């Protein structure tokens, strides 16, 4: 499995943590040539269908209504772009482009449709040099074959992954540690390298050490990311 990028812990953080300052929908694209020039820090958001990707994106943007959510898995089939300004507890506001990739692994889709969406994801990974990829994993389900296939595709283009466990609010507190360890073990990393979140309660999203703070660091070119938000460097 890919090695962990062990980066030094940030020190001296204070305040309420980063927060979304302004967010907007940019466009939906079927192909990469429809995407804007890569003039901003770009973070892709990936995960299986029904992993809670749209809900977490809404929480991350600070505007849940900005992202279309559906009770039917697999509703995201295009590359959906958003831009958000995140203000850290220290330093200037940073602007980040978020790319919502189509969900993968939805068995109810026909083989042809699954192949078409897989090709769309692969084309994005090949064409764009994004700052990082947030890989969302349902803490209740663990890591499935479809997740490992995505990691292999990302590895072919040496993308940097951030492991994000979703829906922690749906797990009893007594079982959360085990759920986090199960994902960590699948990638050969420490449990602290799995960022635990809830779109409903905003745990792991807002406040010190949250995903909005991570976005601010990434947009600012920070290489010193808190080990609790550590990333995987994957090489093809």
Secondary structure, DSSP 8 states (H G I E B T S, - for coil): ---EE---------SS--EEEEEEEEEEESSGGGS--S-SEEEEEEEBTTSSHHHHHHHHHT-GGGS---SSTT---SEEEEEEEEE-SSS-EEEEEEEE---B--TTS-HHHHHHHHHHHHHHHHH---SEEEEEEETTT---HHHHHHHHHHHTTT-EEEEEEE-GGGS-HHHHHHHHHHHHHHHT--GGGEEE--TTT-TTTSSTTSHHHHHHHHHTT-----GGG-EEE---
